[in-house]
Amino acid sequence: MIEVLSVSLAASWFICFGLILFKHAHQHISSDHVGSGPQKMHHGATPRIGGLPIFVGLLAGMTIMYFGEWNLNSLPFIVTVLPVWLAGMTEDLTKKVSPLKRLLAAFFAALLGMWLLDAKLVRLGLPLLDHLVASYIVLNALLIMLAVGGITHAMNIIDGFNGLAGFVVVMILSALAYVSYQVHDTFLLGQCIAMIGATIGFLFWNYPRGSIFAGDGGAYLWGIVVAEICVMLVYRNPAVSPWFPLLLVIYPVWETVFSIYRRKVIRGLPAGLPDAIHLHSLVYKRLVRYMIGSKKAEHMIRRNSLTAPYLWGLTAFSIVPAILFWSSTPMILFFTGLFILSYCIFYAMIVRFKIKRWMTVGGDASDSDESKMESSV
């Protein structure tokens, strides 16, 4: 698999390099501009079509798997994820594909996965529900659409700062690759390795300087690949706890659920309304105190890059126990609940200005008026 990793990484790296080198030729349709939304935390016009090199890297790795000694046919997998990637890339280039349409593309991909990859959910550890989803294909389809669509959309939610979503995906895929290896599922191991390589090639240019962004094409591609591998791993391998994938993706999933709750229930706003009070946005505003207020490019880039490691550390609290207890449903559910509790405590500490000095970087958490944000969070 070293060859798969190397080829997918190299392909992604070189396509990123080309897009950055010639960005003047396509920036009128491909760039993300500062100030165009509440979630923009970067400097200058930056290409947001990182989904292209990531997809090319994935294809390159899968090509090596097909023509190499494994002879693994990944074409059905590519066909399954293609609608979601195309929807994301179209949004990146046209800004005319609504979140609902992208979600519908994820639902369609979930149904394709059921047909082409036999990716179904028939084992949840709940006897009555297991019987129902195994007996009624429509119920199974609805459950698959909810799971795959939810994970796919959630990955886009956390794609807010340099390296954040990309490294979280590498962590999740590494855990999936480890368990795939443990249960001798070579096909899924190969998909994980190819996507890890493609993502690392992209991250070389994305973190820390943010020379290119994943955009919706990249974020939705990450989400659909992770979702399909999670579903197939549980379906194909009875030794894996059916709740193992939930603990792996609990950070992006809970970020999405919590965001809907605070917008709809607490603030009375539309659930899909973009805002700047996601956990990663609050970390940027209240914990990363480096050169606050400076408009110099190097200062803005540095502050942006200091945000992601906080969330990488938080993600590790779900990834590590998932790896250790991938076959134990009680332990998986225990650590899932523990993560949700830890997330809520961390969020509340930031919102209520209960931040410890050692948690901040670059200064005192109270040294700027910028920390006096919305009190209605």
C-alpha positions as CSV (number, residue, x, y, z in Angstrom):
1,M,0.0,0.0,0.0
2,I,3.0,2.3,0.2
3,E,2.9,2.6,-3.6
4,V,-0.8,3.6,-3.5
5,L,-0.1,6.2,-0.8
6,S,2.8,7.7,-2.7
7,V,1.0,7.9,-6.1
8,S,-2.1,9.4,-4.7
9,L,-0.1,11.9,-2.6
10,A,2.1,12.9,-5.6
11,A,-0.9,13.3,-8.0
12,S,-2.7,15.5,-5.5
13,W,0.4,17.5,-4.7
14,F,1.2,18.3,-8.4
15,I,-2.4,19.3,-9.3
16,C,-2.5,21.6,-6.3
17,F,0.9,23.1,-7.4
18,G,-0.4,23.7,-10.9
19,L,-3.6,25.3,-9.7
20,I,-1.7,27.7,-7.4
21,L,0.9,28.5,-10.0
22,F,-1.6,29.4,-12.6
23,K,-4.3,30.8,-10.3
24,H,-4.3,34.1,-12.2
25,A,-5.9,32.2,-15.2
26,H,-8.9,30.8,-13.2
27,Q,-9.3,32.9,-10.1
28,H,-12.2,34.8,-11.6
29,I,-14.3,31.6,-11.2
30,S,-12.4,29.6,-8.6
31,S,-11.3,32.0,-5.8
32,D,-12.7,32.5,-2.4
33,H,-12.6,36.2,-1.5
34,V,-12.2,37.8,2.0
35,G,-15.4,39.3,3.5
36,S,-17.8,37.4,1.4
37,G,-19.4,35.6,4.4
38,P,-19.5,35.3,8.2
39,Q,-17.2,32.3,8.1
40,K,-14.3,33.9,6.1
41,M,-11.2,33.9,8.2
42,H,-8.4,34.2,5.6
43,H,-6.4,36.8,3.7
44,G,-6.6,37.5,0.0
45,A,-8.3,35.7,-2.9
46,T,-7.5,32.0,-2.7
47,P,-8.4,29.1,-5.0
48,R,-11.2,27.0,-3.4
49,I,-11.1,24.1,-5.9
50,G,-9.0,21.8,-3.8
51,G,-11.6,19.2,-4.5
52,L,-10.1,18.7,-7.9
53,P,-6.6,17.6,-6.8
54,I,-8.0,15.5,-4.0
55,F,-10.3,13.6,-6.5
56,V,-7.4,13.2,-9.0
57,G,-5.2,11.8,-6.2
58,L,-8.0,9.4,-5.2
59,L,-8.3,8.2,-8.8
60,A,-4.5,7.8,-9.1
61,G,-4.4,5.6,-6.0
62,M,-7.3,3.5,-7.1
63,T,-5.7,3.0,-10.6
64,I,-2.6,1.7,-8.9
65,M,-4.7,-0.7,-6.9
66,Y,-6.4,-2.0,-10.0
67,F,-3.3,-2.6,-12.1
68,G,-1.1,-3.6,-9.1
69,E,-0.9,-7.0,-7.3
70,W,-4.2,-6.4,-5.5
71,N,-6.3,-6.1,-8.7
72,L,-9.0,-4.2,-6.8
73,N,-11.8,-2.7,-9.0
74,S,-12.7,0.6,-7.4
75,L,-14.9,1.8,-10.3
76,P,-18.2,1.2,-8.4
77,F,-16.8,3.2,-5.5
78,I,-15.9,6.1,-7.8
79,V,-19.3,6.1,-9.5
80,T,-20.9,6.2,-6.0
81,V,-19.0,9.3,-4.8
82,L,-19.1,11.1,-8.1
83,P,-22.5,12.9,-7.8
84,V,-21.5,14.4,-4.5
85,W,-18.1,15.6,-5.8
86,L,-19.7,17.1,-8.9
87,A,-22.3,18.9,-6.9
88,G,-19.6,20.4,-4.6
89,M,-17.3,21.3,-7.5
90,T,-20.2,23.0,-9.3
91,E,-20.9,25.1,-6.3
92,D,-17.3,26.1,-6.0
93,L,-17.3,27.3,-9.6
94,T,-20.7,28.8,-9.9
95,K,-21.9,29.5,-6.4
96,K,-25.4,28.3,-7.5
97,V,-25.8,24.9,-5.9
98,S,-27.8,25.3,-2.7
99,P,-27.0,23.2,0.4
100,L,-30.3,21.4,-0.2
101,K,-29.2,20.3,-3.7
102,R,-25.9,19.1,-2.3
103,L,-27.7,17.2,0.4
104,L,-29.9,15.6,-2.2
105,A,-26.8,14.6,-4.2
106,A,-25.5,12.8,-1.0
107,F,-28.9,11.0,-0.7
108,F,-28.6,9.9,-4.3
109,A,-25.0,8.7,-3.7
110,A,-26.2,6.7,-0.7
111,L,-28.7,4.9,-2.8
112,L,-26.0,4.3,-5.5
113,G,-23.8,2.8,-2.8
114,M,-26.6,0.4,-1.7
115,W,-26.8,-0.8,-5.4
116,L,-23.2,-0.8,-6.5
117,L,-21.3,-1.5,-3.3
118,D,-23.9,-3.4,-1.3
119,A,-23.4,-0.7,1.4
120,K,-26.4,-1.3,3.7
121,L,-27.2,-0.8,7.4
122,V,-28.7,-4.1,8.7
123,R,-26.9,-4.3,12.0
124,L,-27.3,-1.6,14.7
125,G,-27.2,-3.8,17.8
126,L,-30.9,-3.2,18.4
127,P,-32.8,-6.4,17.7
128,L,-36.2,-4.9,16.8
129,L,-34.7,-2.2,14.6
130,D,-32.2,-4.7,13.0
131,H,-35.2,-6.9,12.1
132,L,-37.1,-4.0,10.5
133,V,-34.2,-2.6,8.4
134,A,-33.3,-6.1,7.3
135,S,-36.9,-6.9,6.3
136,Y,-37.9,-3.6,4.6
137,I,-35.6,-2.2,2.0
138,V,-37.3,1.2,2.0
139,L,-36.6,1.6,5.7
140,N,-33.0,0.5,5.1
141,A,-32.7,3.1,2.3
142,L,-34.0,5.9,4.5
143,L,-31.6,5.0,7.2
144,I,-28.7,4.9,4.8
145,M,-29.6,8.2,3.3
146,L,-29.8,9.8,6.7
147,A,-26.4,8.4,7.8
148,V,-24.5,9.0,4.6
149,G,-26.1,12.4,4.0
150,G,-25.5,13.5,7.5
151,I,-21.8,12.6,7.6
152,T,-21.3,14.1,4.2
153,H,-22.8,17.4,5.2
154,A,-21.2,17.4,8.6
155,M,-17.7,17.3,7.0
156,N,-18.4,20.5,5.2
157,I,-19.5,22.2,8.4
158,I,-16.1,21.8,10.0
159,D,-14.1,22.9,6.9
160,G,-13.5,26.4,8.3
161,F,-9.7,26.9,8.9
162,N,-6.5,25.9,7.3
163,G,-5.8,22.2,7.8
164,L,-8.8,21.6,10.1
165,A,-11.1,19.3,8.1
166,G,-8.3,17.8,6.1
167,F,-6.3,16.5,9.1
168,V,-9.5,15.4,10.9
169,V,-10.3,13.3,7.8
170,V,-6.7,11.8,7.8
171,M,-7.3,10.8,11.5
172,I,-10.6,9.2,10.8
173,L,-9.4,7.4,7.7
174,S,-6.3,6.2,9.5
175,A,-8.6,4.6,12.2
176,L,-10.7,3.0,9.5
177,A,-7.6,1.7,7.7
178,Y,-6.3,0.2,11.0
179,V,-9.6,-1.7,11.6
180,S,-9.9,-2.7,8.0
181,Y,-6.4,-4.2,8.3
182,Q,-7.4,-6.0,11.5
183,V,-10.4,-7.6,9.8
184,H,-8.4,-8.3,6.6
185,D,-10.6,-6.1,4.4
186,T,-8.1,-5.3,1.7
187,F,-10.6,-3.4,-0.5
188,L,-11.6,-0.9,2.2
189,L,-8.0,-0.6,3.4
190,G,-7.0,0.4,-0.2
191,Q,-9.8,3.1,-0.4
192,C,-8.6,4.5,3.0
193,I,-4.9,4.6,1.9
194,A,-5.7,6.3,-1.5
195,M,-7.8,9.0,0.2
196,I,-5.2,9.6,2.9
197,G,-2.5,10.1,0.3
198,A,-4.7,12.5,-1.8
199,T,-5.6,14.5,1.4
200,I,-1.9,14.7,2.5
201,G,-0.9,16.0,-0.9
202,F,-3.5,18.7,-0.6
203,L,-2.6,19.5,3.0
204,F,1.0,20.3,2.0
205,W,-0.4,23.4,0.3
206,N,-3.4,24.1,2.6
207,Y,-1.6,24.0,6.0
208,P,-0.4,26.3,7.4
209,R,-0.4,28.9,4.7
210,G,-3.8,28.2,3.1
211,S,-2.5,28.5,-0.5
212,I,-5.6,26.5,-1.7
213,F,-8.9,25.5,0.0
214,A,-10.8,22.3,-0.3
215,G,-14.0,24.1,-1.1
216,D,-17.3,22.2,-1.1
217,G,-15.9,19.8,-3.7
218,G,-13.2,18.6,-1.4
219,A,-15.2,18.7,1.8
220,Y,-18.2,16.8,0.4
221,L,-15.8,14.3,-1.2
222,W,-14.2,13.7,2.1
223,G,-17.6,13.2,3.7
224,I,-19.0,10.8,1.2
225,V,-15.8,8.7,1.1
226,V,-15.7,8.4,4.9
227,A,-19.5,7.7,5.1
228,E,-19.4,4.9,2.5
229,I,-16.3,3.3,4.0
230,C,-18.0,3.4,7.5
231,V,-21.2,1.7,6.2
232,M,-19.3,-1.0,4.3
233,L,-16.9,-1.7,7.1
234,V,-19.8,-2.5,9.5
235,Y,-21.8,-4.4,6.9
236,R,-19.0,-6.6,5.6
237,N,-17.3,-7.3,9.0
238,P,-19.5,-8.6,11.9
239,A,-16.6,-8.3,14.3
240,V,-16.8,-4.4,14.1
241,S,-19.2,-2.7,16.5
242,P,-22.0,-1.1,14.5
243,W,-21.5,2.1,16.5
244,F,-17.7,2.3,15.8
245,P,-18.2,4.7,12.9
246,L,-20.3,7.0,15.1
247,L,-17.5,7.5,17.6
248,L,-15.1,8.2,14.7
249,V,-17.2,10.9,13.2
250,I,-18.7,12.3,16.3
251,Y,-16.9,15.6,16.2
252,P,-18.3,16.8,12.8
253,V,-21.7,15.1,13.4
254,W,-22.2,16.6,16.8
255,E,-21.0,20.0,15.6
256,T,-23.8,19.8,13.0
257,V,-26.4,18.7,15.5
258,F,-25.4,21.2,18.1
259,S,-25.4,24.0,15.4
260,I,-28.9,23.2,14.4
261,Y,-30.0,23.2,18.0
262,R,-28.5,26.6,18.9
263,R,-29.7,28.2,15.7
264,K,-33.3,26.8,15.7
265,V,-34.1,26.4,19.4
266,I,-31.9,28.9,21.2
267,R,-31.8,31.7,18.8
268,G,-34.9,31.1,16.7
269,L,-33.0,31.4,13.4
270,P,-33.2,29.1,10.3
271,A,-31.2,25.9,10.9
272,G,-29.2,26.4,7.7
273,L,-28.2,30.0,8.3
274,P,-24.4,30.4,8.2
275,D,-22.8,32.0,11.2
276,A,-19.4,32.5,12.9
277,I,-20.1,30.8,16.2
278,H,-19.2,27.2,15.4
279,L,-16.7,25.8,17.9
280,H,-13.8,26.4,15.6
281,S,-14.9,30.0,15.0
282,L,-15.0,30.6,18.8
283,V,-11.6,29.0,19.3
284,Y,-10.2,31.4,16.6
285,K,-11.9,34.5,18.2
286,R,-11.3,33.8,21.9
287,L,-8.5,31.3,22.4
288,V,-6.1,32.3,19.6
289,R,-5.0,35.7,20.6
290,Y,-2.0,36.1,18.2
291,M,-1.9,39.6,16.6
292,I,-5.6,40.3,17.0
293,G,-6.7,43.2,14.8
294,S,-3.7,43.1,12.5
295,K,-4.5,43.0,8.8
296,K,-1.0,41.9,7.7
297,A,-1.2,38.8,5.6
298,E,1.5,36.9,7.6
299,H,-0.3,37.7,10.9
300,M,-3.7,36.6,9.6
301,I,-2.3,33.4,8.2
302,R,-0.4,32.6,11.4
303,R,-3.5,33.1,13.5
304,N,-5.6,31.0,11.2
305,S,-3.1,28.2,11.4
306,L,-3.1,28.2,15.2
307,T,-6.8,27.4,15.3
308,A,-6.9,23.8,13.9
309,P,-4.6,22.1,16.4
310,Y,-7.2,22.8,19.2
311,L,-9.8,20.8,17.2
312,W,-7.3,18.1,16.2
313,G,-6.7,17.5,19.9
314,L,-10.5,17.4,20.5
315,T,-10.9,14.9,17.7
316,A,-8.2,12.7,19.2
317,F,-10.5,12.1,22.2
318,S,-12.8,10.2,19.9
319,I,-10.3,8.6,17.5
320,V,-8.1,7.0,20.2
321,P,-10.8,5.2,22.1
322,A,-12.5,4.2,18.8
323,I,-9.2,2.5,17.8
324,L,-8.8,0.8,21.2
325,F,-12.4,-0.5,21.5
326,W,-13.6,-0.9,17.9
327,S,-15.3,-4.2,18.6
328,S,-16.9,-3.3,21.9
329,T,-20.3,-1.5,21.6
330,P,-20.7,-0.6,25.3
331,M,-17.2,1.1,25.4
332,I,-17.9,2.8,22.1
333,L,-21.2,4.3,23.4
334,F,-19.6,5.3,26.7
335,F,-16.9,7.3,24.9
336,T,-19.4,8.8,22.5
337,G,-21.4,10.2,25.4
338,L,-18.1,11.3,27.1
339,F,-17.1,13.2,23.9
340,I,-20.4,15.0,23.7
341,L,-20.2,16.0,27.3
342,S,-16.6,17.3,26.8
343,Y,-17.6,19.2,23.7
344,C,-20.5,20.9,25.5
345,I,-18.3,21.8,28.5
346,F,-15.6,23.2,26.3
347,Y,-18.1,25.2,24.3
348,A,-19.7,26.6,27.4
349,M,-16.4,27.6,28.9
350,I,-15.5,29.7,25.8
351,V,-19.0,31.3,25.5
352,R,-19.0,32.2,29.2
353,F,-15.5,33.5,29.2
354,K,-14.3,30.8,31.7
355,I,-11.2,30.3,29.6
356,K,-8.0,29.4,31.5
357,R,-4.9,31.3,30.6
358,W,-3.0,28.2,29.6
359,M,-5.7,27.4,27.0
360,T,-4.9,30.6,25.0
361,V,-2.1,31.2,22.6
362,G,-0.6,34.6,21.8
363,G,-1.9,36.6,24.7
364,D,-4.5,37.0,27.4
365,A,-8.0,35.9,26.5
366,S,-9.4,39.2,27.8
367,D,-7.0,41.6,26.2
368,S,-9.2,42.7,23.3
369,D,-12.7,44.0,22.7
370,E,-13.0,41.3,20.0
371,S,-13.7,38.7,22.6
372,K,-16.9,40.6,23.5
373,M,-18.9,38.8,20.8
374,E,-22.5,37.9,20.7
375,S,-23.8,37.4,24.2
376,S,-26.7,35.5,22.8
377,V,-24.7,32.5,21.7
